[in-house]
Amino acid sequence: MERQSAIAAHPYMQADQRVGTPWTGAAPVFLSERRPLAILQISAFAQSSDTAAAALASAVGLRLPNPNRMTRGVDKDIRNIGPGIWQLIGAPGAIPSAGLLREMMSAHATVVDLSHARTAFVLSGPAAARVLAQHCSLDLGMDHFPMHSATNTRFGHIGMTLSRASAQSEFELLVFRGYAEFVLEALLEAGKEFGMQVNARAPAGKQGEKSCP
């Protein structure tokens, strides 16, 4: 079944649009939805964390990350978001199906397909952390939340999985599908101050780490 976006019908997601007025003429923050996307959550059985980790690494061909970190492959990544809990994320077809991975991990862990239950936002650009900080109390400084970090935290009053990609100023927010429109509206409002380019990714080589005026 084709995965339907929870926010694709929103007026601001219909085409590239600008929110607010940037100080320098170039938007310092970009907002887009990452899709299509497959998301599997793997939870080890009690007392089986080590064997589950070894089996999972073998099944997906990636080194498992340390707690609150992620390992990135060419077309997928895996995130350690809790004791014995991992999220495997990638384009459909880049990761095993839930049924296949469940069969491979049956003696060690449960596998749940969250692909239909989550919306992934990508927030990037030099003002991204400042926009996100208006709704997330996590310390987003590089000393506390460096590149390749991933953790469960909160966006306002709702839960989310937050990760920081290879670029210092790029974040991914995985939120419950039912709250996706709320999160979108909140990010749009927060981005007005800086001048946000919506439904677009920061151009390659343009995500620089310069701070905003």
N, C-alpha and C positions, 0 to 999 in steps of 0.2 A: 504494500500500500504506500502511495506517495505521501511523504511527510509534508503537512501543510503548515506554513508559517502562521504564527499567531499575530504578527504585526504587519505582514505584507500589504494589507488593505489600508493601513494608516496613511493619511495624505502625505506625510513627510517621507514615507518609504516608497512612494510611487516613482520618484526620480530624484537625482541629486539636487539638494536644496540647501540653502544657507539659513542658519538661525542666528540672529544677532548680527552685530557689526564688528568685525575684527579690527584690532587697533592698527595693524600694519598692512591690511589689505589681503593678507593670506591667512586662512583659517588656521589657528593653532591647535585645533582639536577636530577629530574626525570620528563619526559614529556610523557603524554599519551592523548588519546582522550576518553572522556566519552560517551559511547554509548552502547546499544540503549538508547535514551532519549526522553521524551515527554516534551514539553515546551508550556505553555499557558500564554498569557498576558491578564490581566484583567484591564480594565480602567473604573473607575466609571463615571457615568454621572455627569454633573455639578449640584451642590447642593445635590448630593446623596452619597457623600463619606462615611458618617457615616453608613447609611443604607446598602450601598454596602459592607462595611467592615464587618458588622455583618452577612450579608447573606453569604459572602465568607467564613468566619471562620466556620460557621455552615456547609456549603457545603463540605469543605475539612477536617474538623476535626482538624484544627490546630489553635493555637493562632496567630493572626496576629502580625507581628513585628513592631517596631518603624521605622521611616524613616531611610533609608540606612542601614537596618539591615535585618537579615533573621531568620526564625524559622525553625528548622530541625525536621523532623519526622523520623520514622524508614526507610521509603523508598521514602520519598519526602520532599521537602522544599518549603517554600514560602518566597519571597523577596519583600520588599517595596522599589521600585526604583524611586518613585516620588509621588507627591501629588495625591492620589487616583489611583495609578498605582502599580500593583503587578505582579510578575512572579511566576507561580506555576510550579515546575520542579520535575520530578521523572521518574522512569522506566515506560515504557508503561504498562498500566494496574494498576499502583499504584495510578494514579490520574484519575479523571473523564475525559471522552472524551470531546473534545471541544463542540460538539453538546449538550451533556447532561449539561455541566456547563453553556453553553449559555442559555439553557432553564431555568435553576435554577436561573440565574442572569438577566434574560431578563428585569426586571423592574428596575434594578439598575446599570448595567454596560454592556460594550461590552466584548466579549471574542474572542481572536485571537489565532489561533494555529501557533506557530513559530517553530514547531518541524523540518520541512523541511528547514527552513530558517536560522538556526543557527548551528554552530559547537562549541562544548564544549571541550576546552583544560584543562587538569589538570596539573599544574606545582607544584611540591612538592620537599621537601628536604631543607637542611639548606642554600643552595645558591639560592633558588627560588626567594626570594625578590630581590636579586641583579641582577638576570637575567631579571626579569620583569621590574625593574627600568630603564633598558636601553631603554625601549620603552613606559613607562608609567610615567607621571610626578606626579602622585598622591603620597602623602607621605604614604608609606607603613609601617611606624613604628607602633608598637603595640598601642601607645598612640593615633594615629590618625586613624588607620585602624585595629581595634582589631578583634579577632575571631568572626565569625558570622556577619561580615560586608558584605554589598552588595550595589553596586552603579553603576550608568552609568558613564563611563569615556572614555578615549581614549587609543588606542594602536597605537602609532605613529599618523597617520592622520585619522584613522578610529575609529568608535565608538565601544564600547564593554560594556558588563555588567561584572563587576569584583566582585568576592566574595572570602571571606576567610573562609575556613571550620573550623571544630573543632580543627584541628591541626594548630598550629601557622604558620608552614611553608608550608601550602597547599593552593593554589589559584586555582580558576576556572575562565576561560575566556570564555565568550559566545560572539562569533563574527559572523558577517554576513557570510553566507556560501560562497559567492562569493569571500571573502577575506581570506578564511581559508588557502589556500596554501601559500599566502603571509605571514600570521602570523606564520605558521609552519616554513617557511624558515628563518624568522627573529628570532624566538626562537632558532632554531638550530644554527644559527650564534652566537647569544648571549651566548649560552650554551657551546660553544667550550672552552672558557676561563676556565671553571670550571670542565669540564668533565661531559657530560650529558648522562644519560641513557634514550634512546628513546623507546616509546611504552611500558613502564613499569611503575608501581606504586611503590613508596617507600615501602619496606617491613614493615609490622606492627612492631611498636616498633623501627623502624630505621629512623624515620623522625626527630630525635633529633633536638634541637634548638641550637646546637653548631654553632658558626660562622665559616666561612671558614678562613684559614690562610691568 
